[in-house]
Amino acid sequence: MNESSSMEDSMISSAVLVNGDTSPASELACDEKPSTSATTPATTASSTLSTDAKKGSVSVSKLRGNHIVALALRRMLKGPAPTLDHIIRFLSSGSGHDKFWMVTQYFTKIVVWLFAKKGRKSASERVRTLSNLVADYRIMIRLTGLVPMAQYVRISEQFPAPSQLLQGLDRIMNLSLCAYYPLEHIYWLGAHQILPFSEKVVDFSGYWSCRFWAAWVALQFVHLGEEYRLIKGRKQNIYTQGKMDATKMQEELDSVDASIKSWKIQLLINACYFPLTLHWSIRGSTFPDVAVGVFGTVAAVAQAYNVWKAAA
């Protein structure tokens, strides 16, 4: 906004310099100050030439400016745009698309709280409407969630986890999600009266879908603990191995460091989801909506960061 205002001010100033002050005050000042010297044809001609020269110089400056802008636009449009390509890859993926709307859904809850705190009730309600629409849209696009879930179950059985504990946890967590998805579908379809479910069924499905999700989040803490134990074991093995090339050792250590960084992000995401899933699982929960916005936004940004890196 400041840059555009400065540009407008510059354009106005240029117009005043080229065209002269055309304000009523300027005209009045000219009327009140009659010229004390007679105007001769020579003076008039000189003044006309001077004015034409000024207009000519301004026109040349404008042409040069337009030419520079045209060259800059041509270079920008013809050259590569890696950032734009990265954004398109991010938004084109199913995960990136969802994470963009997830950030929108939860961040708008914070905006709603800020507007309400400042007494801007109308703006608060408009943003709340947007937040609710996005939340509803995200539930709708999860109607196909069981399809990739079935594929994930297949892969997890074909390629077992590196420890029996992780494999057992994966199976239990997969079962919890296989219960979560149909219950959420029943809730959404019934709440919108697309299918004739009773209010009791819709209410039951909504709460129990969140409870199965909460169970998954709780088990994920155990899963992350076992993952960390295995990562530390990998690092210890690197140091205790026999002769190893220094370059290869550094590569192995870098891989472990990357795994630890990814683990920390997953722990942050899970820690944010834990209070949210508990809140949605408990009838009459008093967890404030702005807190839902804060925890949800942090989880959404962290997940978006992971997808953004994967889309590089």
Number of C-alpha atoms within 10 A of each C-alpha: 6 7 8 9 10 11 12 12 12 12 12 12 14 13 12 13 11 13 10 11 13 9 9 9 10 11 11 10 10 11 10 8 8 8 9 6 6 7 9 8 9 9 11 11 11 11 12 12 12 12 13 12 12 13 14 12 12 15 12 12 12 12 12 12 12 12 12 12 12 12 12 12 12 11 11 11 10 9 9 10 10 10 10 10 12 15 14 14 17 22 17 13 13 11 15 23 17 19 24 16 17 23 21 19 26 26 22 24 25 20 18 23 21 14 17 15 11 9 11 13 13 11 14 20 14 11 19 19 14 15 22 15 12 19 16 13 14 17 16 15 11 14 16 13 16 16 10 10 15 12 10 13 15 11 11 14 12 9 9 13 14 10 12 10 13 18 17 14 19 21 13 15 21 18 14 20 19 19 17 23 22 17 21 22 21 22 25 20 16 20 18 11 13 10 12 13 16 12 13 9 15 22 15 14 21 22 19 19 25 22 21 22 25 23 18 24 23 18 17 20 16 14 19 17 15 15 19 16 10 14 18 12 12 15 16 11 11 16 12 8 9 8 8 11 9 9 9 11 15 13 12 15 16 13 15 18 14 12 15 16 12 13 17 14 17 19 16 16 20 19 18 20 22 19 18 19 22 19 19 19 19 14 9 8 10 8 14 10 13 18 16 20 23 17 20 24 22 19 24 25 17 18 21 21 15 16 20 18 10 11 17 12
